């Protein structure tokens, strides 16, 4: 199988830079020049680098995820759940003009989340009025979202990815997730799948059947493995 390439910051397809894609060092003025893409992406990266609020891996992960899901799950309202700093959702607010509201939802806002918001809004001032932060458990957040909100979950650990599926089903919107940390997630999958495929693949096959049974069209995609080995994207499209 061919390796999934970088789409936005294509310089990271160079073998000499791939090692840096998983870096947990802070994005700063020294590392920012490696991020060569379209003008808006570069402006956002420069603003993030000035604030040193986010690391290189999370920056690449958010941009590369956004590049693959933006057209499939695009809707007037998007929710980035279990969002951490919320950069993936913020890119919808900054780049997708038809998006009217972006809900950033997590149990607790990270200390530097406001710096990330400020960086994106410096590059794209129109984004600020679209953004709404919600601090709440995902299990009790359905009332915070409007009907047909698209639900995005990037590395929502373990069963939180399943809770993101529950949320998408409850509001009736598109859904895209990059699952991770599969501990305790395969228990509902048939034992034959667990034994034959292993917990990770069995879990995502089971999730696929669940979404299909609920009336979604399911697709699988991926971000570059250079960023993370847990790089599968699960799409659930209305």
Buried (B, 14 or more C-beta within 10 A) or exposed (E): EEEBEBBBBEEBBEEEBBEBBBBEEBBBEEBBEBBBBEEEBBBBBBBBBBBBBBBBBBBBBBBBBBBBBBEBBBBEBBBBBBBBBBBBBBBBBBBBEEBBBBBBBBEEBBEBBBBBBBBBBBBBEEBBEBBBBBEBEBEEBEEBBBEEBBBBBBBBBBBBBBBBBBBBBBBEBBBBBBBBBBEEBBEEBEEEBBEEBEBBBBBBBBBBEBBEEBEBEBEEBBBBBBBBEBBBBBBBBB
